[in-house]
Structures are given as structure tokens and as C-alpha cells.
Amino acid sequence: MMWKKGTSTEILPTIDDTSSATYVYLYRNFVEKQRELDNGDSETYYEYEYAKIKKDVYEYVKELWSTEDRTTEIEDVLAELLFGGDEE
């Protein structure tokens, strides 16, 4: 699975299957950071990794893994289906 880097001022859900009609976004490895703003205040933000997959592929894998909180296993299955292995 191709992971990219991103930043946000809030922690995003591990799996976002509602913000897009065609893709599901997966988020992992959140790291809390601080940055100084122009006015001298500091702001908390988060660096993370994310990937997107087609919604129909996600739904297929989700059906296979019907128990809660198995994100890592779902990612591994998706990587195998899409790329023949985990590509980070």
C-alpha cells in the first residue's frame, strides 16, 4: 500500500469511509508536534501517514474481517490484494 505523509490540527479517524463517495482513507502513525504561529502563540498539530483505496475493495475486505479494531490486518490483506505485499 502506498502511504503518504500529511498534517492536521486534529487526529483523524483511523478509517474514513464517509468523506468520499469512491475512496476510503486510512490513517496511521500520528505524532503530536508543536509549531510557533506568526503571533508568537504555539499550536499543536499532528503528522501522520495516509493511504486511499477504492471503496469497493475496502467493503470486500471489511466483510472478510467483521470483528472490530483489526485495522492492521485489514491493511495487510489490502496490500496483498492490491500489490502482492506490504509496500511502505
N, C-alpha and C positions, 0 to 999 in steps of 0.2 A: 504494500500500500504506500502511496506517495504522500508523505507527511510534509507540510509546510509550516513555517513559523508565523505567529500572529501575536497581537497585543490587544488588550481590552482593559477597561477600568472596572470590569466586573468578571467574576468567574462564570463562565458559560456552562451550560449543561453538558455532561459527558456525551450524550447523544441528542442531536437536534433534528427531529424529524417533522417539524412543523413550519419552519421558516421558508421552505422551498417546496414547490409542487413536484419537482423532479429529482432532487438530491437530498441525501441525509448527510449531515455534517457530524463528524466525530472529533472530539476534543480530548487532549491528554497532556500530562506533564506541565501543569500550571506552576509557575514560580512567581511569588509575590515580589514586587520591586517598588522602589520609591523614585520619584523624579521631582526636580525643582521646577516650579512654574515661573513665568516671567515676573509675577508679582512677589516672588520670594516664598510663597507657600509651597508645601510639598504635597504630592498626590500619589496615592497607591495605584499601581496598575499591575497587570498580570501578563507575563509572557507564556505562550503555550504552543503546542503543535496541533494542527488540524488536518483532516483529510475529508474528502467528499466522495460519496459513492451514489450510484443510481438507486433511487428509492425502491424499485422492484427487486434489485439484488438484496438490499437490506431487508425487505419484507420476507424474502425467501429464507435468509439466514436466521432472522428473528423467529420465524416459525420453527426452525430446527432447534433453536435454543430457547425454549419457552420459560425457563426459570429466570429470576431476577438477578441483576448485577453480575452478568457474565460478559462484560464488555471486552475484556482481553481475549476471551475465547472466540467471541464474535469477530473481532478484528483478525484473529489468526485464520479463521475459516474464510473470511472475505479475501484476505491476502492470498490464500491458497487458490480460491476460485478465480480471482481476477488476474493474479500474476504468477501463480505457481510457487508462491512462498512469500515470506515477510520481506518487504523491501523498504527499509527505513532510510 
